[in-house]
Amino acid sequence: MDTRQKLAIGGIAAAALAGATVWWNSDNTAAAPPERTEASPRRDGALAVPAGQSRQLGIQLQSAVMATEAPLGDLPAIIVPPPGARVAVAASLPGVVMRTMVVQGDSVRQGQALAVISSRDVLSLSGDLTRAGARLGVAQANAGRLSQLDREGIIAGARADEARALAAEARADVSEKSRILRMVNGHGGSGTYTLVAPIAGRVTGATIQVGSPVDGTTAPYVIDAIDRYEVEAQLPERLVGTVHPGMSIRLGTLRGKVTAVGTTVDPATRSAMLKATLPAGSAVVAGRATSISVFGPAPAGAVSVPSSAVTNLDGHDIVFVSTANGFAPRKVASGGSSGGMTLLLSGIRAGERVVTTGTSALKALAQAR
């Protein structure tokens, strides 16, 4: 074999080896699946979102919970103190205000001093009490002496009985004047009396100033009990017959109970009166206009999810549900929202984990499919 033949055979072998190498590399490249770095749709409609991308999108999950109540509507309302929870503190005797200890808006405890008032009537009562006490002492001594003479048979019993009656009358006079001074918290030595809070609560009215006169017929202070309030709301005609006593209401984070529902519809407002109890809170101020949410029993199978979980896709309310393959958009039927929570009548079961943060990003990915 000459040199030319050897070179031809070597060239053919080299070409064959190069072709085998190219075939091997291309076959291995086709066999290796590409690494998934972006969200892609699955056959079940779920968006497959890698863990890294899920963290970048800020996706957070929360379990749907079985709903026990459904929002029926928001009603305009006014906060009022219930009967017996508002007390007027009257100035019992005329005088001049010497000192005030509280102002409107202050919280007070039962028996706390509100103001000190100087009054000549207190001085007169104190003087009358002193004189009555002196008469009582004389009457008791005389009654004791005559009773002894009566027992010894020296005087007639009628005289002893008369002396004892006079002593009893003097004792009653002292008791009455002492009671009046105690009732007005009078201080005979200084000629003043003190207005005190009859209940614990908040001062909602204070028409009193140092140096101003009081005539004994006005109420310088008004106090509302802070642990009891009522709400008066306008119930729309469409809800009359649906809302009943015992149903729940909500004002912010405070929960209360419906106590009464009117059966007569006002022809001007087309609404009936609703009353409900409400506990104390920072948002509860007598006379404040506000709005409350009314709740009724939830339908069977309804669940509650954060309102941020519900979005709209292709004209339908949807919720993204966490599945084994990713996040699946699920059509839902909403039954109303209140307090940051939305009632879902269908589409989601209790316990399923739904996306509460990152829904906008998943919606964009779903629309781009």
Secondary structure, DSSP 4 states (H G I P E B T S, - for coil): --HHHHHHHHHHHHHHHHHHHHHHHHHHHHHSPPPP-S-EE-TTS-EE--HHHHHHTT-EEEE-EE-SEEEEEEEEEEEEPPTTSEEEE---S-EEEEEE---TT-EE-TT-EEEEEE-HHHHHHHHHHHHHHHHHHHHHHHHHHHHHHHHTTSS-HHHHHHHHHHHHHHHHHHHHHHHHHHHTTEETTTTEEEEE-SSSEEEEEE---TT-EE-SSS-SEEEE-TT-EEEEEEEEGGGBTTB-TT-EEEETTEEEEEEEE-S--BTTTTEEEEEEEE---TT--TT-EEEEEEEEEPPTT-EEEEGGGEEEETTEEEEEEEETTEEEEEE-EEEEEETTEEEEEES--TT-EEEEESHHHHHHHHHT-
